[in-house]
Amino acid sequence: MARNTRSKPTRKRNTARTPEHEPWTPWGKWQKARQERRERRRQAREARRIARQQARIRRRRRLQLLTLRPLVFVLLLLLSCSVGLIVQLVIGPPFPWVAIRDTARTVHVAQELESRQARWQSLALNHYTVEFEYIDNAGVWCGPGQIEVQDGRVVRVPDRADTHWTPPAECSRLVRQLTPDSAFGWLRGHLREYVPGQTVLNAQFNGEFGYLTWAAQSTHREETPGCCWEVTWQNVRPVLDD
């Protein structure tokens, strides 16, 4: 019987080193240190690249914001103008902010009225002259001219040839009603009749003596006779009785 002369294959020993294998020779340790340095440099370069990329993204976003803000401002401005135009067309005057301003001014006049009247009455000025003028949209025009007041009564009116006094009967009635003494109560009555958002009422007082120097009323709506007037008082001078 023939004998099998083929030899069995010999198993080779696996001499390949795994990455976890720790070199034991100086050359292997140097190689490992070199690879670690390369890896650290690679990681540092990657970190710098990521940082530059993030910086570019931040700059791009900042530029977008700088471009977007003026655009948003312009759009909001156009929107507010459009809303204002719609309010003007739909609601009409007075606008809410105008009505609030007029009401606040009228409230201020009402609060100031009491203290100014007290100041005027404290002077106890019984005989004086004052320059007076009244105009309204009904055609009444009284003055400007000087009137003389004594003990709350008008004792002298301007010469009709020297000033406006039309119509005479109405001007004579108004001049008695609108002396500096009685003008406080007259203005108080108009304050009680004030309608916010419809009428505009304003007044000014003399800072030293307290008497009314100017008062006016108008309206936001269509004017009606007698709704709008303006009165002025100027240069109050005492009259020294003999």
NUKOLRO-960297 format. One record per residue: x, y, z of N, C-alpha, C, O in turn. Coordinates in steps of 0.2 Angstrom, whole numbers, plus 5000, padded with zeros to 4 digits. Example, Ala and Ser with C-alpha at 12.3 -4.5 7.8 and 13.67 -1.06 7.14 Angstrom:
506649725039506249785039506649845039507149835042;506449895035506849955036506450005039506750065040;
***
This chain:
500449945000500050005000500450065000500950075004;500350114995500750174995500650215001500150225003;501150245003501150285009501150355007501450385002;500650395010500550465009501050505011501250515017;501450535006502050575008501950645009502350685011;501250675008501150745008501150765015500850735020;501550815017501550845024501050885025500750925021;500850885031500250935034500551005034501051025036;500051055032500251125032500351145039499951135044;500951185040501051205046500651265048500651315043;500451275054500051335056500551395058500951385062;500451445054500851505055500651545062500051545063;501151565065500951605072500851675070501151715066;500251705073500051775071500551815075500451825081;500951845071501451895075501251965074501552015077;500651985071500452055070500252075077499852045081;500452145078500252175085499652215084499452245079;499252205089498552245089498752315091499252335094;498252365090498452435092498552445099498852495101;498252405103498252405110498952385113499152395119;499352355108499952325110500452375112500552425108;500652375118501152425120501852405118502152355120;502152455114502852435112503352435118503252475123;503852395117504252385123504952405121505452415125;505052415114505752445112505752515112505252545111;506352545113506352625112506152645105505852695105;506252605100506052635094505252635093504952675091;504952575096504252575096503952635100503452665098;504252645106503952695110504052765107503552805107;504552775103504652845099504152845094503852905093;504052795090503552795085502852805088502452845085;502652775094502052785097501952865099501452895098;502452895102502452965104502353005098502053055098;502652985092502653025086501953025084501653075081;501652965084500952965081500453005086499953035083;500552995092500153035097500253115096499753145096;500853135094500953205093500553225086500253275086;500653185081500253195075499553195076499153245073;499253155080498553155082498353215085497753245084;498753235090498553295094498553355089498153405090;499053365084499053415080498453415075498153465073;498253355073497653345069497053375072496653405069;497053355079496453375083496453445084495853485083;497053475085497053555085496853585079496553635079;497153555073496953585067496153585066495853625063;495853525067495153515067494753565071494253595069;495053575077494653625082494753695079494253735080;495353715076495353785073494953785067494553835066;494853735063494453735057493653745060493353785057;493453705065492753715067492653785070492153815069;493153815074493153875076493053935071492653975071;493453925066493353975060492753965057492454015055;492453905056491853895053491253925057490853955054;491353915063490753945068490854025068490354055068;491454045067491554125067491254145061490854205061;491354115055491054135049490254135049489954175047;489954085052489254075053489054135057488454165056;489354155063489154205067489154275063488754315064;489754285059489754345055489154355050488954405049;489054295047488454295042487854305046487454345043;487754275051487054295055487054365057486554395057;487654395060487654465062487454515056487154555056;487754495050487654535044486954525042486654575040;486654465043485954465041485454505046484954535043;485654505052485254545057485354615055484854655056;485954645054486054715052485654735046485454785045;485554685041485154695035484454695037484054725033;484254645041483554635042483254695047482654705046;483654715051483354765056483054835052482454855053;483454865048483154915044482554895040482054935039;482554835037481954815033481354805038480854825036;481454775044480854775048480654845050480054855051;481054885052480854955053480454985048479955025049;480754985042480355015036479654985035479155015034;479654915036478954875036478554905041477954915040;478754905048478354935053478155005052477555025054;478555045049478355115048477855115042477355155043;477855075037477355075032476755045035476155075033;476754995040476154965043475855025047475255025047;476255055051475955105055475555165051475055185053;475955185046475655235041474955205038474455245038;474955145037474355115034473755115039473255135037;473955095045473455095050473155165052472555175052;473655215052473455285053472955305048472455345049;473155285042472655305036472055275036471555305035;472055215038471355175039470955205044470355215044;471255225050470955255056470655325053470055345055;471055365050470855425048470255425043469755465043;470255375038469655365034469055335037468455355035;469155285042468555255045468255295050467655305051;468655315055468455345061468355415060467855445062;468855445057468855525056469055555062469055525068;469055625062469255665068468755665073468155665071;468855675079469555675082469855605083469555555084;470555605082470855545083470955525091470955575094;471055465093471055455100471555495104471455515109;472155495101472655535104472555605105472755645110;472155635100471955705100471455715105471455765109;470955665106470455675111470755665118470555705122;471255625119471555615125471955675127471855705133;472255705122472655775124472155825126472355865130;471655835122471155885123470855875130470755925134;470655815132470355805138470855815144470655845149;471455795143471955815149472055885150472155905155;472055925144472155995145471556025148471656075152;470956005147470356035150470356015157470156055161;470555955159470555935166471055975170470955995176;471655995167472056035170471756105171471956135176;471456135166471056195167470556195173470556245177;470256145173469756135179470056135186469856165191;470656095186471056095192471356165194471356175200;471556195189471856265190471356315192471556365195;470756315190470256365191470156385198470156445199;470056335203469956355210470456395213470356445216;471156375212471656415215471756475212471956525215;471656485205471656555202471156595204471256655205;470556575205469956615208470156635215469956695217;470356595219470556615226471156665226471056715230;471556665221472056715221471856785219471956835222;471356785214471056845212470656875217470656935219;470256835221469856855226470256885232469956925236;470856855233471256875239471456955238471656985242;471456975231471757045230471257095232471357155233;470557075232470057115234470057185230469957235232;470157175223470157225218469457245216469157205212;469157305219468457315218468357365212467857375209;468857405210468857455205469457455200469957465202;469257435194469857425189469657435182469057435181;470057435178469957435170470257375167470757345170;470057345162470257285159470157295151469557315149;470557275147470457265140470157205138470357145140;469557205134469157145133468957145126468857185122;468957075124468757065117468356995117468656945120;467856985113467456925113467256915105467056965102;467456855102467256845096466956775095467256725099;466456765092466156695091465956685083465956735079;465856625082465656605075464956625073464756605067;464556655077463856675076463856745073463356775072;464456775073464456845071464556895076464456955075;464556875082464656925088465356945089465756905089;465457005089466157035089466157095094465857145092;466457085100466357145105467157155107467457115110;467357215105468057235106468457235100468257225095;469157245102469457255108469357325111469357375107;469257335117469157395120469157385128469157335130;469257445131469357445138468657455142468257505140;468557415147467957425151468157435158468757425160;467757475161467857485168467357455173466757455172;467657415178467257375183467357405190467857415192;466757415193466757435200466257395204465657395202;466457365209466057325213465757265209465157255211;466057235204465857185200465357205195465057165191;465257275194464757295189465157335184465657375186;464957335178465257365172464957435172464357445171;465357485173465157555174465357595167465157655166;465757565163465957605157466157555152466557505153;465957565146466057515140466457555135466357615135;466757525130467057565125466657605121466057585120;466857655118466457695113466357655107466857625104;465757645105465657595099465957625092466057585088;466057685092466457715086467157695086467457695080;467457675091468157655092468257585091468857565091;467757545092467857465092467257435089466757465087;467357365088466757325086466357315092466557305098;465657325091465157315096464557285093464057325093;464557225090464057205086463857135088464257085088;463157115089462657165089462657205096462957175101;462457265097462557305103462257275109462557265114;461657245108461257215114461657155117461757145123;461857115112462257055114462957065117463157035122;463257115114463857135117463857165124464257155129;463257205125463157235132463057175137463257185143;462657125135462557065139463157035141463257015147;463557015136464156975137464657015141465056985145;464757085140465257115144465057115151465557115155;464457115153464257105160464357035163464557025169;464256985159464356915161465156895161465356855165;465556935157466256915156466756965160467256975157;466556995165467057035169467556985172467356925173;468157005174468656955177468356925183468556875185;467856965187467556935193467156875191467156825195;466656885186466156835185466356785180466056735178;466956795177467156745171467356675174467356625171;467556675181467656605184467056565184467156505182;466556595186465856555186465656535179465356485178;465756585174465556575167465956515164465656465161;466656515166467056455163466856395166466856335163;466656395173466556335176465856305173465856245173;465456345171464856315168464956285161464656235159;465456305157465656275151466056215152466056165148;466456215158466756145160466256095161466456035159;465756105164465256055166464856035159464655975159;464856075154464556055148465056025143464856005137;465656015145466155995140466055925138465855875143;466155905132465955835129466655815127466855835121;467055765130467655735127467555715120467055675119;468055725116468055705109467555745104467555725098;467255785107466755835103466955905103467055935098;467055935109467256005110467956005112468255955115;468256065111468956085113468856145117468656195115;469056135124469056195128469656205132469956165134;469956265131470556285134470556355137470156395135;470956365142471056435145471656445148472056395149;471856505149472456525152472356585157471856625157;472756585163472656625168473356675169473856655167;473156735172473756775174474156745180473856735185;474756735179475156705184475256745191475356715196;475156805190475256855196474656865200474556865206;474056885196473456905199472956845199472456855203;472956795194472556745194471956755189471556705188;471756815187471256815182471356785176471856775174;470756765172470756735166471056785161470856845161;471556765157471856805151471556785144471556825140;471356725144471156695137470756635138470956595143;470256625135469856565135469556555128469356605124;469456495126469256475119468956405119469056365122;468356405115468056335114467956325106467756375103;468056265104467956245097467756175097467556145102;467656145091467356085090467756045085467956075080;467755975086468055935080467555925075467755905069;466855925076466355915072466155975068466556025068;465655965064465456025060465156085065464756075070;465456145064465256195068464556215068464256225062;464256235073463556265074463656335077464056345081;463156375075463156445078463256445086462856405089;463656485088463756485096464156435099464356435105;464456385095464856325098465556355099465856325103;465756395095466456415095466556485097466256535093;466956505101467056575104467756585106468156535108;468056645107468656655110468656725114468356775111;468856725120468856785124469556805127469956755128;469756865127470356885130470256945135469856985134;470656945140470656995145471357015146471856975147;471557075146472257105146472257165150471757205150;472857175153473057235156472557265161472257315161;472457225166472057245172472357295176472957285178;472057355177472357405181471957435186471357445184;472157445192471657465197471557545196471957575194;470957565198470757635198470757665205470457635209;471157715206471157745212470657795213470557845210;470157775218469657825219469857885223470257885227;469557945221469758005224469458005231469558055235;
***
